[in-house]
Amino acid sequence: MNRFHYPMIRIVVGLLLMAAASFGCATVELHTEGTPPVLAPDEVLRPYDKVGTIEVGRTRYGEPGELTPDDYQWAYTALRNEAAGLKADAVIYPEVTIKLHKFFFYSTTDIKAKGIAIKFR
């Protein structure tokens, strides 16, 4: 390769990195109407059967300081939607974990949530 191609490769790689970082800014609207609630263990007053363990996750691109309460709300909403898909009545024992990863050019945040989907007897 001659020297002419090196600056062009840098430009193309830079544009690809900027494009990848901008995709993390997209928002996804989740619907919660008619979905099962997320309950604390002391709120469950009736006997129930475990339907299954549900897990959801996503990766956000951008600075860690850009985390908002909406990111936590996304986790609970996603758990509710997954439980609705299983025909569950509620989600108990929710756990939300957030891991921050810092790279040279950008940062990512992994948001994961899990809970137990239940059906009341």
C-alpha positions in Angstrom: 0.0 0.0 0.0 1.3 3.4 -0.7 1.1 6.4 1.6 -2.0 7.8 -0.1 -4.3 5.2 1.3 -3.4 5.6 5.0 -5.1 9.0 5.5 -8.2 7.7 3.7 -8.3 4.6 5.9 -8.2 6.8 9.0 -11.0 8.9 7.7 -13.2 5.9 6.9 -12.5 4.3 10.3 -13.2 7.6 12.1 -16.5 8.0 10.2 -17.5 4.4 11.1 -16.8 5.0 14.8 -18.8 8.2 14.8 -21.7 6.4 13.1 -21.6 3.5 15.6 -21.6 6.0 18.5 -24.6 7.8 17.2 -26.7 4.7 16.9 -26.7 4.4 20.7 -28.8 7.6 21.0 -31.8 6.0 19.5 -34.8 5.5 21.8 -37.2 2.6 22.0 -40.7 3.1 23.4 -41.9 0.2 25.5 -45.6 -0.2 26.3 -46.6 -1.0 29.9 -50.4 -0.8 29.6 -51.9 -4.1 30.6 -48.5 -5.6 31.6 -47.9 -7.4 34.9 -46.6 -5.3 37.8 -43.1 -5.7 39.4 -43.8 -6.5 43.0 -41.7 -6.6 46.2 -41.8 -9.9 48.0 -43.9 -8.4 50.8 -46.5 -7.3 48.3 -47.3 -10.8 47.2 -50.2 -11.8 49.4 -51.5 -14.9 47.5 -49.9 -18.2 46.7 -48.2 -18.4 43.3 -46.4 -20.7 40.9 -43.1 -19.7 39.3 -43.5 -19.4 35.5 -39.8 -18.8 34.9 -36.8 -16.6 35.3 -36.7 -13.7 32.9 -33.7 -11.7 31.8 -33.4 -8.6 29.6 -30.5 -6.4 28.6 -29.2 -3.7 26.4 -26.1 -1.7 25.8 -26.0 2.1 25.8 -23.3 4.1 24.1 -22.2 7.4 25.5 -20.7 8.8 28.7 -21.7 7.1 32.0 -22.8 10.4 33.4 -25.6 10.4 30.9 -27.5 7.6 32.8 -30.9 8.8 33.9 -33.8 7.3 35.9 -35.3 6.4 32.5 -32.6 3.8 32.1 -33.7 2.0 35.2 -37.3 2.5 34.2 -36.5 0.8 30.9 -35.3 -2.3 32.8 -38.5 -2.6 34.8 -40.6 -2.0 31.7 -38.7 -4.6 29.8 -39.2 -7.1 32.6 -42.9 -6.4 32.6 -43.2 -6.9 28.8 -41.3 -10.2 29.0 -43.6 -11.4 31.8 -46.6 -10.5 29.7 -45.3 -12.6 26.9 -45.2 -15.6 29.3 -48.8 -14.8 30.5 -47.5 -14.2 34.0 -49.4 -12.2 36.6 -46.4 -10.4 38.1 -42.6 -10.2 38.4 -40.9 -10.6 41.8 -37.3 -10.2 43.0 -36.2 -7.8 40.3 -32.5 -7.1 40.0 -31.0 -4.4 37.8 -27.3 -4.3 37.2 -25.4 -1.6 35.4 -21.8 -2.0 34.2 -19.8 0.8 32.8 -17.0 0.2 30.2 -14.7 3.0 29.1 -12.8 2.6 25.8 -10.4 5.0 24.1 -13.0 6.7 21.8 -16.3 5.9 23.5 -17.9 4.5 26.6 -20.6 1.8 26.9 -23.0 0.9 29.6 -24.5 -2.6 29.9 -28.0 -2.5 31.5 -29.2 -6.0 32.6 -32.3 -6.9 34.6 -33.7 -10.2 35.8 -36.6 -11.3 37.8 -39.0 -14.2 38.4 -42.3 -14.3 36.5 -45.1 -15.8 38.6 -48.7 -16.8 38.1 -51.2 -16.6 41.0 -53.1 -19.7 41.9 
